[in-house]
């Protein structure tokens, strides 16, 4: 099996509508001090550690001045006038620790050149490494094309919708119906998959060239046949809080998901081993010269195991024999109780019981998946709902103001730009995700539902732990049965088995 290295690749948008700034993002990623000329805010990240490399890559027709980080991103900020403008596309990806620093830089450079610069985008990338085993890169991309003179050009254009006769369609308002045509193709949803795959391809090529056996896989867990609960995307704010030791809801959710996934993997692995063991026993009986009419009774085998262990202990002191016998009796008693409670008397029924345990674990996992997905949605609703309520008074106050000769409205808007941006983002998200006509935000109900789902998740995790304990008991039974079966084998068969094991 080819070793799998860590794969992480995530893409997002730096949007003014969500309170973000391209200049601020560039300052953070590069560890520099930059001033945003659009709002006058200075972002100083010169004390940020772990920035080991930064680089700007430009297409041939870009202005040479864009090789300066401040010039590039301030040009973007000043050109985009809208309050909800999309300023940049950002990608963060894990870098293989198997590659040297020079190879990591070359990997990012070649990837960006092939996928973005060649298409006309300006690229600003940084590599972060705090020597904590998590080297990664941040890639910022411009979203507006440049014309042949190096000036920002249109992202899209409007075209008229035509009827079956090729005539423009007039709307009741008197205007003509139009649609937007993307002029770059950069916003095509298929690009995400293409860029993800390209990152895996480039990385694997570098790993192979460097003689490393590890590979990464861009496919999702479901596409790879890995049936686990997906974690949530943390986001910059939550990550920074977690690094400072401040627990967040998203962080807690991810920790619980990872804990559940580990438990599920353990249960499935143990069940797989037990099923394989039983299959091997059935196969051995089928090929035996004298096939038994039915699989051996487990109670009989457990008693045989006890007899074998008692015989083995005779060479030790009487005191040790007594203690050993007591321990073995406890083991057998627990095994017999389990078999009795579950109506298992032979290996056929044990095989069926294993399938039942596996189905139970699967059912629990599916329930946890559904709950976790809903919890993710509730987290977003609560976050945006609180922002909406918190900043609505500021928005309402702005609506009341008039500019007049003192430009009072403009000054108020400038002073509260961050809060208004957060309110606008919350307003748009809630309008898109709540039923029409919703007048009151049911934040208290969302919180109650989240708390209930959290309790449900904890109960399901406890059930998973019980399932693991059940599988552990079955493993003990397997051990006892194995010893008993080996004792029943003829001396010749045991000698042959010993020779094979050697």
N, C-alpha and C positions, 0 to 999 in steps of 0.2 A: 504493500500500500504506500502511495506517495504521501509524505508528510505534508500537512496543510499548515501554511503560515497564516498569520492573522490578516483578515481582509476587512478593511473599513474604508468606505468611500461614500461621501455624502455631499449633496449639492443643495444650495439654497439661493435665495435672492436677498441682496441688501436693498431694502425698500424704505424709502423715506416715510411711507405710510405706516410703517411699523416702528417708527422712531429711530431708525438706523441711519447711518451716514457712511458713505464710501470712504471719506477722509478718515473718519474714526476707525473704521475697519482696517484700513491700510496702516494707520499708525499702530494699532494693536499688533497686527501681524508682523510688521517690520521692526517693532520695538523702537519707534521714532517719535519725535514730537512734531505734530503737524497741526496747522490751523485751517479750519474749514472757512473759506471765504464766503460761503453761502449764508452761514448763520453767525460767523465770528467766533465760534467755539474752538478752543485749543485742546488738543488731545495729546497728552504726554505719557508715553509708555517707555521712556528711556530707561526706567528702572526695572522693566520687565526682563527677566532672565530667560535663557533657553533659546533665544533666536540665534541660530548658527549660520544661516545663509539667507540673503534676500537677493532678488533679481527681477528686473523688468525686461520683458521681451516684446518687441514691437513688430507689426507688419511693415513691409517696405514703404508704404505710403503714409505712415504715421509721422507726425512732426517730431523732429529730433528732441525738442524740449520735453516731450512726454517721457523721456528716459528719467526725468526727475519725478519722483513719486508725488510730491506735493502738486506739481504742475499738472500731472496727468489727472489725478482724482479731483482737484479743484476745477479743472476744465469740465469734467463730467458733472460735478455738483452745480456749477453755474449755468450750464447749458440746459439742464433739466429744471423746468419751472414748476411742475405740478407738485402738489403737496403729497401725492401718493406715488411719486416717480420711482421706477425701478432703476437703481443706480448702478448695480453691479451684480454679477453672478459670482457666487463663492463656492469653492470645492475644498473639502478637507479630506485627506486620505492618509492612512497609516503607511509608513515606510518599513520595508523589511529590515529587521535588525541583522539579517544575514549579509547585507550589503555594507560596504564601507561608506564613509561620508561622501567621498568623491563619486562613488557609484550612485548613491542616493540622489545627489544633485544632478548627475547626468540623466538618471531615470526621469526625474521631474521635467528637466529641460527638454528631453526628446519627446516626452508625452505631450507637453504643452505646445511644442513646435508643430507636431503632427496634427493634433486635434483642434487647436485654437488659433495659433498665430497664422497658420496656413489658410485659415478661413477669414482672416481679417480682424481678429480680435487682438486687443492689447492685453498682455498677461503680466500680472504682478504676483510673484510667488515667494513664499518664505518657508524655511524649514525650521521647525522647533524641536529641540531635544534637551530635556532637563536631566538626562542620564538616569531616567527612571524606567527605562525599557520601553518607552512609548514615543519613538521618533515619528514625526508626522509632518505633512506639508499643508500649507494653506495657499490656495490658488484663487486670485481675484481676476475676473474677466470683465471687460467692457461689454455693454449690451447694445450699443449703438454703432453702426458701421461708420467708417471714414470714407470720404470721397477721395478722388485722385489728388486733390490739393491738401489732404490731411485734415479737412474740416469735418465736423460731425454731420452725418447725413440722416435721412429719415429711416426709422425702423420699419415702417409700414406705410401703406397708402390705402385710400378708400376707392372702391370700385362700385359702380352701379349694379344693382340686381336687375336682371332682365326677365321679361315674361317669355312665353313660348314663341312669341312673334319677334323677339329680339328688342322689344321696346322697354324703356325704363319704367319701373313700377312706382306709381305715385301713391304716397301715403295720405291718409285723411288730413294731415296737417298741411298738405300741399308740397311737402318735401319729397324727394325721391329716396327709395329704399337703397341702402348701400351695405357693403360688408368690408371688413378690413382684410387686407392682404399683407402677409409678412414678407418683407423684402430680403431678409437674411436667412431664414430657416433656422436661426439659432434657438428659437423658442419652441421648436418642434418637440413634442413630448417623447418621440422615439430617441432623441439625442441622449437622454439620460441613460438608457440601456446601452447605447453605442459607446458612450464615454466610460461607463462602468466596465464594460467588456474590454475596451481598449486599455484601461488601466491594468486590468488583470493580465492581458496579453503582454504589455510592455514589461510589467513587473516579472512575470514568469520568464520572459526572454532574458532579462538581466540576471535572474537567479540561475538560469541554466548556464549562461555564459560564465558565471562565476563559480560553477561547479557545485552549486547548492542543490540538494534534492528537494527542498521545500517548494511548494507551489501555492498560489492563492486561487480562489474560486469566486467569481463575481455573482454567481447565482444565489438566489434566496434559499433559505432553509427548505421551503416547500419544493422548490425546483430541484434541489439536491437530494430530496427524499429524507431530510432531517425534520422530524415532526416535533418541533419544540415551540414554546411560547416566545414570540418575538419581544425584544425589549423596546423601550420607547426612546426616541431621540431626546437627549438631554437639553441641548441648546447651550449657548455661551454662558448665560447668566447662572443657570443651575450648575454647570460645570465649575465655574469660578467659586460659587458658594461651597460646593462639595470639597474643592481643593483646600478651602479655608477651614474645613472641618464642620461646616454648617450643613446639617441634613436637610434635604429637600424632598418634596413629595415625589418628584420624578426619580430622584436617586433612590428613595426608599422602594418605590415601585419596581425599579430595575433590580435592586438587590433581592427582592422577594421573587421576582421572575427567574433570576439566575439561580437562586436557591432551589426553586421548584424544578427547574430544568435539570439541575445536577441530580436531584432525587429521582426524577423520571428516568434519566439516563442509567442510573444505578439499578433501578428496578428492572428496566427492560434488558439490561445486560445480564443480570442474574437469571431472569426468566429464560432468556435465550440459551444460557448455558444449561439450565435444567432441562429445557425442551430437547436440546441436542443430546444430552446424556440419556434421556428416555428413548429417543430415536435410536441411539446406538445400541441400547439394551434390546429393543424390539428387533433390530436387525440381526443381532447376535443370536437371538432365539430362533429367528426364521431360518438361519443357516446351520443351527445345531443339528447333530445327527438324530437326537430324540427331542422333538419339539414338544414342550408342555402344552396341555390343552388350554391353559389360561396363564396369564402372568402371575408370578408368585404373590402370595398374600403378604402385605406389608407388615402386619402384626407378627407373622411368623419370622420374617426377616429381621425385625427389630429384636425379637427374642434371641435369634441366632447371633446377632451382633453383641448382645449382652453376654451371651455365653462365651463368645470369642474374646471379649475384653476381660472377662473374669479369668479365662485360661491364661491370657498374656500376663496378667498381674501377679500370678503365683510366684514368680521369681523375685518379687519385691517383699518388703517387710509386711507383717500383718497389719500394722497401723496404716501403712500406705494403701494396702489392699482395701481396707475398710473405707478410707476416705475416697479412693478411686471408685469403689463400688457405689458409694452414696452419690457421687457426681454423675456417674453413668445412669443410675436409676432416675435421677432428676431429668436428665436428657431424654431418656426413653419415655418417662411419664409425660413430659411436655409434648413429645412427638405423638404418643398414643392419644392424648387428649385432643390434639389438633386434628388428627385423622378421624377420630370419633365425631368431633363437632362438625366436620365437613363431609362426613359420610364417605370417607376414602378407605378402601380396603385393599386395593391392588394398584399396580402401576398404570393400568388403563384409566382408572378413576383419578389417579394422581395427575396424569397427563391432561385430563379434562379439567381438573381443578386449576392447573397452571394456566390453561386458556382462559378460565373464568377470572383469575387474578389479573391476567394481562388485559382482559376486556374492562375490568374495573378501573385499572390504572389509566387506560385510554379514555374512559368516560370522564374520569376526574380531570384529566388533562384538557379535554375538550371544554368542560365547564369552566376551567380556569382561563382558557383562551378567551372565551366569550366575556367573562367578567373583566379580564385585563383590558380587552379592547374597549369595553364600555367605560372603564375607569380612565383610560387615556382621553376619551371624548369628554368625559365630565371634567377632567383637569383643565382642558382648554376652555370649556364653557365657564367654569368658575373663574379662571384667570381673566378672561375677557369680560365676564360679567362684573367682576370687582372693579376692573379698570373703567368700565363704562359708568358705573355708579360713582366711583371716586372722582372722575374728571368731568362728569356731566355738568356740575355747577359752573365750572370754568367755561365750558362750551356755551352754556346758556347765557352767561354773562357777556361773552363775546358777541352773541347775537343781538343783545340789547344796545351795544355800543355803536355810535356813529363817529366817523372820522372828524368832521369839522375842521377848523383851522389848526387844532392841536394834534391832529392825527392820533387821537386817543385809541381808536380801534386797532390801528396798525401797531402801536406801541404795546398794547395789551397782548395782541396776538404774538408779537415777537418775544415778549417776556414769558409767555406760557406756551411756547412752541412745542416743547417736549410733551407736556401734558395733553395738549390738543391733538398731537399726533397719535398718542396712545389711545385717546378717546375715539378718534376717527377709525383706527385699526379695529378697536373693539366693536364699534358700531357696525362696521362692514361685516365682520365675522359673524356677529350675532344675527344680523339680517339674513345672512346666507345660510345659517344653520338652525334657525328657530322657525316654527310655524308662523305663517303670515297672521298678523293681527295680535301677536304677543305684545301685551302692554306692560306687564310686570315680570321682571326677571325672577324666576323661581330659584334663586341661589340657595336658599335654605333647603329646598327640596333636593337640589343637586348634591348639597353637602350630606344630607341624610342618606341619599342613595349611595354616595361614595363610601360613607361609613359602613353601610350595610354590606356593600360589595367587598369592602376590606375585611369585614368579619367573616364573610362567606369564603373569601380566599384563604384566610387563616384556618378555617375549619377544614377546607379541602386539603390544605397542606398537612394538617394533622392526620387526615384520612390517608394521605400518601405515605406518611411515616408509618402508619399502621400496616399499610400494604407492604412496605419495605420489611417490617418486622415479620410479616407473614411469609415473605419470600425467604427471609433469613432462616425461619423455622423449617421451610422446605429444603433449604440447603443442608441443614443439620440432618434431616431425614435421609437425604441423598448420601451423605457421608456414611451414615450407619448402614444403609442398604448396600452401598459399595463394599464395605468391609465384610458384610455378611455373605454377599455373593461371591467374593473372592475366596472366602473360607469354604464355600461349597464346591468350588472348582476342583477337578482332579489334580493331583500333584503334577502330572505332565502338562496340563493346561497352564498351571501357575508358572511352571518353569519356562514354558514358551512365552508367556506374557512378560515374565521378568526379562527374558532375552530381548524381546521387542522393545521394552522400555529402556534397556541399556543402549 
